[in-house]
């Protein structure tokens, strides 16, 4: 449920900030695509919620509310982050420099947090297999960030976020195939609507 909720707030925040601070246009096709994606995210959230209930029936209402709030705040921050990256890489900063800055911030903030939770003893107990998984995940994240920064240099924040929203369907499929999460009808509808939203989005190109 985290990914759909995160992207719901991401696409809305990115479109709003991109329009206000960068002057990005929002064509009727783009607005229609955003609407379809938000509906698809709603279906995916319902499907994920049903799957969560079947997997963990003891989760409390407060836990769910806090999780929804955390996911929404995360998405809004990512949306604002995309606007800042686009503003920087278009004129003042290289993609590599932006990658170094954001990665360094992540290492410093989370590194300090890790000293307290889980603590140095638990960190030293990390196995070689776990380190390998962490390093591979880090490389994949770096490649993804470099790709998204490159796209933000060339296309609008809203168009980039709409394309990125395809990972909602990817995460739903991965949950079913890799983690044996239940396949629900709302999840299937949400994936189908995600494809529709990607098809109808305006890519910003003008006819010659």
C-alpha positions in Angstrom: 0.0 0.0 0.0 3.0 2.3 0.5 4.0 2.7 -3.1 0.5 3.7 -4.4 0.0 6.2 -1.6 3.4 7.6 -2.1 2.9 8.1 -5.8 -0.5 9.6 -5.3 1.0 12.5 -3.3 4.1 12.5 -5.6 2.3 13.1 -8.9 0.0 15.8 -7.4 2.8 17.6 -5.5 5.2 17.4 -8.5 2.5 18.7 -10.9 1.6 21.6 -8.6 5.1 22.7 -7.8 6.2 22.2 -11.4 3.4 24.5 -12.5 4.0 27.2 -9.9 7.9 27.3 -9.7 9.0 26.0 -13.1 6.1 27.2 -15.3 5.5 23.6 -16.6 2.3 23.4 -18.7 -0.5 21.0 -17.8 -2.3 20.1 -21.0 -5.8 18.5 -20.9 -4.3 15.1 -21.8 -1.8 15.4 -19.0 -4.6 16.3 -16.5 -6.6 13.3 -17.8 -3.6 11.0 -17.4 -3.1 12.3 -13.8 -6.8 11.6 -13.0 -6.6 8.1 -14.4 -3.4 7.4 -12.5 -4.9 8.7 -9.3 -7.9 6.4 -9.8 -5.5 3.5 -10.6 -3.6 4.3 -7.4 -6.9 4.2 -5.5 -7.6 0.7 -6.8 -4.1 -0.5 -6.1 -4.4 0.9 -2.5 -7.7 -1.0 -2.0 -6.2 -4.1 -3.4 -3.1 -3.7 -1.3 -5.3 -3.0 1.8 -7.2 -6.2 1.3 -3.9 -8.1 0.9 -2.6 -6.5 4.0 -5.7 -7.5 6.0 -5.4 -11.1 4.9 -1.7 -11.1 5.8 -1.9 -9.2 9.1 -5.4 -9.1 10.5 -4.1 -7.8 13.9 -3.0 -4.4 12.5 -4.6 -1.5 14.4 -6.4 1.5 12.9 -3.7 3.9 14.3 -1.0 1.8 12.7 -2.7 2.1 9.3 -3.3 5.8 9.7 0.3 6.5 10.6 1.5 4.4 7.7 -0.8 6.3 5.3 0.5 9.6 6.6 4.1 8.5 6.4 3.7 7.3 2.8 1.9 10.5 1.8 4.6 12.8 3.3 7.3 10.7 1.6 5.6 11.2 -1.8 5.1 14.9 -1.3 8.8 15.3 -0.4 9.8 13.2 -3.5 7.6 15.5 -5.6 9.2 18.6 -4.3 12.6 17.0 -4.7 12.0 16.3 -8.4 11.2 20.0 -8.9 14.4 21.1 -7.2 16.4 18.6 -9.2 14.9 19.8 -12.5 15.6 23.5 -11.6 19.2 22.7 -10.8 20.2 20.3 -13.6 18.6 22.5 -16.3 21.0 25.4 -15.7 23.3 25.2 -12.7 24.3 21.7 -11.7 25.4 18.5 -13.5 23.6 15.3 -13.0 26.6 13.7 -11.4 27.0 16.5 -8.9 23.3 16.2 -8.0 23.7 12.5 -7.4 26.7 13.1 -5.1 24.8 15.7 -3.1 21.7 13.6 -2.5 23.5 10.4 -1.9 25.8 12.1 0.6 22.8 13.5 2.5 21.3 10.0 2.6 24.5 8.4 3.9 25.0 11.1 6.6 21.4 11.2 7.9 20.7 7.5 7.8 24.3 6.7 9.0 23.8 8.8 12.1 20.4 7.2 12.7 21.8 3.7 12.4 24.2 4.4 15.2 21.2 4.5 17.6 18.8 2.1 15.8 19.7 -0.7 15.3 23.0 0.2 17.0 26.7 -0.5 16.3 26.5 -4.1 17.6 23.7 -5.0 15.3 25.5 -3.3 12.4 28.7 -5.3 13.0 26.6 -8.5 13.0 25.6 -7.9 9.4 26.5 -10.9 7.3 28.4 -10.9 4.0 25.2 -11.9 2.1 23.4 -9.0 3.6 26.2 -6.6 2.7 26.1 -7.9 -0.8 22.3 -7.3 -1.0 22.8 -3.8 0.4 25.5 -2.9 -2.1 23.5 -4.2 -5.1 20.5 -2.3 -3.9 22.7 0.8 -3.6 24.0 0.5 -7.2 20.4 0.0 -8.5 19.3 3.1 -6.6 22.2 5.1 -8.0 21.4 4.0 -11.5 17.7 4.9 -11.0 18.5 8.3 -9.5 20.9 9.1 -12.4 18.2 8.1 -14.9 15.5 10.2 -13.2 17.8 13.2 -13.0 18.6 12.8 -16.7 15.0 12.7 -17.6 14.2 15.8 -15.4 16.8 17.7 -17.4 14.9 17.0 -20.6 11.2 16.6 -19.8 8.8 18.1 -17.3 8.4 17.0 -13.7 4.8 15.9 -14.3 5.6 13.8 -17.4 8.5 12.2 -15.6 6.3 11.3 -12.5 3.6 9.9 -14.7 6.1 7.6 -16.4 7.6 6.7 -13.0 4.1 5.8 -11.8 4.4 2.5 -13.8 6.3 1.1 -10.9 3.0 0.9 -9.0 2.0 -1.9 -11.3 5.5 -3.4 -11.1 5.4 -3.4 -7.3 2.0 -5.0 -7.3 3.2 -7.7 -9.7 6.4 -8.3 -7.7 4.5 -8.6 -4.5 2.3 -11.4 -6.0 5.1 -13.2 -7.8 8.0 -12.9 -5.4 6.3 -12.6 -2.0 3.1 -14.6 -2.5 0.9 -11.6 -1.7 -2.8 -12.2 -2.6 -3.8 -11.2 -6.2 -7.1 -9.2 -5.8 -9.4 -7.8 -8.4 -8.8 -4.1 -7.5 -5.0 -4.7 -8.0 -5.7 -6.0 -11.5 -7.9 -3.0 -12.3 -5.3 -0.6 -10.9 -2.6 -2.1 -13.1 -4.8 -1.8 -16.2 -5.6 1.8 -15.4 -1.9 2.5 -14.9 -1.3 1.4 -18.5 -4.1 3.6 -19.7 -2.7 6.6 -17.9 0.7 6.1 -19.4 -0.8 5.8 -22.9 -2.8 9.0 -22.9 -0.3 11.3 -21.2 0.9 14.3 -23.2 4.7 14.0 -23.8 5.0 17.8 -24.4 6.1 17.5 -28.1 4.5 19.8 -30.6 3.5 18.8 -34.1 5.7 20.3 -36.8 
